[in-house]
Amino acid sequence: MIAGFSITSLLLILLAGIGAGFVGYAVGASSLVSYPALLAFGIPPVLANASNTVGVVGTGIGGVMGARKELKGQAVRSITYVVIGAFGGVAGAFLLLKLDPSVFEFAAPVLILLSSLIIAINPRGRMQAKQAAADATAQLKHIEATEATEATEATEAAEATEATEAAKRATTPTAPHRPPEQLVQPMSQDSWWVWLGVAAVAIYSGYFGAGAGTLALAVLDAAKIGPFHKINALKTLIGTGANISASVVFIIQGAVDWPAAIMLCIGCFIGGYIAPSITRKIPANIMRAAAVIAGIILTIDLGLKTY
C-alpha cells in the first residue's frame, strides 16, 4: 500500500490517465475518464477535482510536445493563450476553494451541450464549403467560355489539344479559400468576443474544468481562427496554462491527493503526447463528430449527477 492505494489501484489510475490524456487532446473531454476514475477510488469530489486538475497538466504538456507541427509559426498566439489560461486558472481555483461548487456544477451541462452544438453546426466549415462551391463554379464557367471561343478559331488538331488541356484543368482540384496548410489567422483579425471567450474558458478550467476543452474548441471554431487540427492544438494551450496555475493554488492549499495526482499526471502525459500523431491522420470531420459526441456524453453524465 502507498498512502492508502494498492499498487493495482495506482496502475489503474495510470491507465485511466493515458486514456484521459488521449481523449483530452483529441476531443477536449478528458474528464469523461479521469474525474470518474478518481471518484471511483473513493476520493471526495472537491479533492478529486483538485487532484484531477494537477493530473491533467500532463495532458497539456504531452499534447503541446506532440503537437509541434500544428503549433509551428504560432508562437505569439500560443504564449498569449497560455498566459490568459494561467490568470484564469488562478481565478477559477480560488472560486473553487471559496464558493459553493454547485454554482458551476449546475451550469456545466448546459455550457458543454451548447458548445457541442456550436461545433456540430460548424459555421466556419459551412462558410468554407460555400466559398469552395463558388470558386468551382467560377472556374467551370471560365473553362467553358475559353473552350467555346477557341473552338470557333482552331483546327481539328488544335481542338483536340484544347480538349485534352481542358480535361486536365477540369480534373485539377480547386484551391480552397483558406488552404489547410496555411497558418491560423493573425491575432489582429480576432473579434473582441474571442478574448472574452478564451478568458471565460480559462476561469472555468480552474474552477470546475469538466468539458473545458469542448468549450475552448467551440470558441475558437466559431471565431474562424484556423483549420480544426490547429485550433485543437491551440485549445490545449488554454487548458495547460489554466491547469498549471490552478494546480499551484491547490498545492499551496493542500487540496491534492498526491499518489493519485502523480499517477494520473504520468498517464495523461503519455496519452497527450501520442494523441497528436494519431489524430492528425484522422479527417477533421470525424474529429469534429467525435468532439460533439464526447460533449453530449459528458453533458448527460454531469446532468445525471447534478440534477
C-alpha positions in Angstrom: 0.0 0.0 0.0 1.2 3.5 -0.8 -0.7 6.3 1.0 -3.8 4.2 1.1 -3.6 3.0 -2.5 -2.6 -0.5 -3.6 -0.2 -1.0 -6.5 -3.0 -2.3 -8.6 -5.1 0.8 -7.9 -2.2 3.1 -8.8 -1.7 1.2 -12.1 -5.4 1.5 -12.9 -5.2 5.3 -12.3 -2.1 5.4 -14.6 -4.1 3.6 -17.3 -7.1 6.0 -16.8 -4.6 8.8 -17.2 -3.4 7.5 -20.5 -7.0 7.3 -21.7 -7.8 10.7 -20.3 -4.7 12.3 -21.9 -5.6 10.9 -25.3 -9.3 11.9 -25.1 -8.4 15.2 -23.6 -6.2 16.2 -26.5 -8.4 14.6 -29.2 -11.8 15.9 -28.3 -11.3 18.1 -25.1 -13.2 15.8 -22.7 -10.6 14.2 -20.5 -13.0 14.4 -17.6 -15.0 11.7 -19.2 -12.2 9.4 -18.0 -10.1 11.0 -15.3 -12.6 12.5 -12.9 -14.9 9.5 -12.6 -11.8 7.3 -12.1 -10.7 9.3 -9.1 -14.2 9.3 -7.6 -14.3 5.5 -8.1 -11.3 5.2 -5.8 -13.2 7.0 -3.0 -11.6 10.4 -3.3 -14.1 13.2 -2.2 -15.4 15.3 -5.1 -13.6 18.6 -4.3 -10.3 16.8 -3.5 -10.8 14.7 -6.7 -11.4 17.8 -8.7 -8.2 19.5 -7.5 -6.2 16.3 -7.9 -7.6 15.9 -11.4 -6.5 19.4 -12.3 -2.9 18.5 -11.2 -3.1 15.3 -13.1 -4.3 16.6 -16.4 -1.4 19.1 -16.5 0.3 16.1 -18.1 -2.2 16.1 -20.9 -1.3 19.7 -21.8 2.5 19.2 -21.6 2.4 16.0 -23.5 -0.1 17.4 -26.1 2.0 20.5 -26.7 5.2 18.5 -27.2 3.4 16.1 -29.6 1.6 18.9 -31.5 4.7 20.9 -32.5 3.7 20.5 -36.2 0.2 22.0 -35.5 1.7 24.9 -33.4 4.5 25.8 -35.7 4.5 29.5 -36.6 2.0 30.3 -33.8 4.5 31.4 -31.0 2.8 34.7 -30.1 -0.7 33.3 -30.1 0.5 30.3 -28.1 2.2 32.4 -25.4 -0.8 34.6 -25.2 -3.2 31.7 -24.7 -1.0 30.2 -22.0 -0.8 33.5 -20.1 -4.6 34.1 -20.3 -5.1 30.5 -19.2 -2.7 30.9 -16.3 -4.5 34.0 -14.9 -7.9 32.4 -15.5 -6.8 29.3 -13.8 -5.8 31.1 -10.6 -9.1 32.9 -10.5 -11.0 29.7 -11.1 -9.0 27.8 -8.4 -9.9 30.4 -5.8 -13.5 30.3 -6.8 -13.5 26.5 -6.3 -12.0 26.8 -2.8 -14.1 29.8 -1.7 -17.5 29.3 -3.4 -20.2 26.6 -3.5 -19.1 24.1 -6.2 -22.8 23.7 -7.2 -22.7 27.0 -9.0 -20.7 25.7 -11.9 -21.9 22.2 -11.5 -25.4 23.3 -12.5 -24.1 25.4 -15.3 -21.6 22.9 -16.7 -24.0 20.6 -18.5 -25.7 23.5 -20.3 -22.4 25.1 -21.3 -21.0 21.8 -22.6 -24.1 21.0 -24.6 -24.1 24.5 -26.1 -20.5 24.1 -27.1 -21.2 20.7 -28.7 -24.0 22.2 -30.8 -21.7 25.0 -31.9 -19.1 22.5 -33.0 -21.8 20.4 -34.8 -23.2 23.4 -36.6 -19.7 24.4 -37.7 -20.4 27.9 -39.1 -16.8 28.2 -40.3 -17.0 24.9 -42.2 -20.2 26.0 -43.9 -18.7 29.2 -45.0 -15.7 27.4 -46.5 -18.0 25.0 -48.3 -19.9 27.8 -49.9 -16.7 29.6 -50.9 -15.3 26.4 -52.4 -18.5 25.8 -54.4 -18.4 29.4 -55.7 -14.8 29.0 -56.7 -15.5 25.8 -58.5 -18.5 27.3 -60.4 -16.4 30.3 -61.5 -13.6 28.1 -62.6 -16.0 25.9 -64.6 -17.6 28.9 -66.3 -14.1 30.2 -67.2 -13.1 26.9 -68.8 -16.4 26.6 -70.8 -16.0 30.2 -72.1 -12.4 29.6 -73.1 -13.2 26.4 -74.9 -16.2 27.9 -76.8 -14.0 30.8 -78.1 -11.1 28.7 -79.2 -13.3 26.0 -80.8 -14.5 28.6 -83.4 -11.0 29.5 -84.4 -8.9 26.4 -84.1 -8.4 23.5 -86.4 -9.4 19.9 -85.5 -5.9 19.2 -84.3 -6.0 22.3 -82.1 -9.4 21.4 -80.9 -8.2 18.0 -79.8 -5.3 19.5 -78.0 -7.5 22.1 -76.3 -9.9 19.3 -75.2 -7.0 17.5 -73.6 -5.9 20.6 -71.7 -9.5 21.4 -70.7 -9.8 17.9 -69.2 -6.6 18.4 -67.2 -7.8 21.7 -65.9 -11.2 20.2 -65.0 -9.7 17.4 -63.0 -7.3 19.7 -61.1 -8.7 20.4 -57.6 -9.6 24.0 -57.0 -7.6 25.5 -54.1 -9.8 26.1 -51.1 -10.5 29.6 -49.8 -8.2 29.0 -46.8 -5.7 26.2 -47.6 -5.3 23.8 -44.6 -1.5 24.2 -44.8 -1.8 27.9 -44.0 -1.3 29.2 -40.5 -4.2 30.5 -38.4 -5.4 34.0 -39.0 -3.4 36.9 -37.5 -4.4 37.8 -33.9 -5.3 41.3 -35.1 -8.2 39.8 -37.0 -9.8 38.2 -34.0 -13.1 39.5 -32.9 -13.3 41.1 -29.4 -15.5 38.4 -28.1 -12.9 35.8 -28.8 -10.7 37.1 -26.0 -13.6 37.2 -23.6 -14.5 33.6 -24.5 -10.9 32.4 -24.0 -10.7 34.2 -20.6 -14.0 32.6 -19.6 -12.8 29.2 -20.6 -9.6 29.7 -18.6 -11.6 30.6 -15.4 -13.9 27.7 -16.0 -10.9 25.4 -16.4 -9.5 26.4 -13.0 -12.9 26.2 -11.2 -14.6 23.1 -12.5 -12.8 22.0 -15.7 -15.2 19.3 -17.0 -15.6 19.9 -20.7 -13.4 22.9 -20.7 -11.7 21.6 -23.9 -15.0 21.4 -25.6 -15.8 25.0 -24.6 -12.5 26.2 -26.0 -12.9 24.3 -29.2 -16.4 25.9 -29.7 -15.0 29.4 -29.1 -12.0 29.0 -31.5 -14.0 27.2 -34.2 -16.8 29.8 -34.2 -14.2 32.6 -34.4 -12.8 31.0 -37.6 -9.3 31.0 -36.1 -8.0 28.3 -38.4 -8.2 24.6 -39.5 -9.7 22.2 -37.0 -6.5 20.3 -36.2 -4.7 23.6 -35.5 -7.3 25.0 -33.2 -7.5 21.6 -31.5 -3.8 22.1 -30.5 -4.4 25.8 -29.5 -7.3 24.8 -27.2 -4.8 22.6 -25.3 -2.7 25.7 -24.5 -5.5 27.4 -22.8 -6.2 24.5 -20.6 -2.5 23.9 -19.9 -2.0 27.4 -18.6 -5.1 27.3 -16.5 -4.3 23.8 -15.1 -0.8 24.7 -14.2 -1.7 27.9 -12.3 -4.7 26.3 -10.7 -2.6 23.4 -9.6 -0.2 25.8 -7.8 -3.1 27.2 -5.8 -4.4 23.7 -4.9 -1.0 22.6 -3.9 -0.4 25.6 -1.7 -3.9 25.0 -0.1 -3.0 21.3 0.5 -6.0 20.1 -1.6 -4.2 17.4 -3.6 -4.2 13.6 -3.2 -0.6 13.2 -4.3 -0.4 9.5 -5.2 -3.4 9.7 -7.4 -2.4 13.0 -8.9 1.1 11.9 -9.8 0.0 8.6 -11.4 -2.8 10.4 -13.3 -0.3 13.1 -14.5 2.2 10.5 -15.8 -0.6 8.7 -17.6 -2.1 12.0 -19.0 1.4 12.9 -20.3 1.7 9.7 -22.2 -1.8 9.9 -23.6 -1.4 13.6 -24.6 1.9 13.0 -26.2 0.8 10.2 -28.5 -2.5 11.8 -29.4 -1.4 14.5 -31.9 0.5 12.0 -34.2 -2.6 9.8 -34.3 -5.4 12.5 -34.6 -3.6 14.5 -37.3 -4.2 11.4 -39.6 -7.9 11.5 -38.9 -10.1 13.7 -41.1 -11.3 16.9 -39.5 -15.0 16.0 -39.9 -14.5 12.8 -38.0 -12.6 14.6 -35.2 -15.4 17.2 -35.1 -18.1 14.5 -34.8 -16.1 12.8 -32.0 -15.8 16.1 -30.1 -19.6 16.6 -30.4 -20.4 13.0 -29.3 -17.9 13.3 -26.3 -19.5 16.6 -25.4 -23.0 15.2 -25.4 -22.0 12.2 -23.4 -20.3 14.4 -20.8 -23.4 16.6 -20.7 -25.6 13.6 -19.9 -23.1 12.3 -17.4 -22.8 15.6 -15.5 -26.5 16.3 -15.8 -27.5 13.0 -14.2 -25.1 13.6 -11.3 -26.1 17.2 -10.8 -29.9 17.3 -11.5 
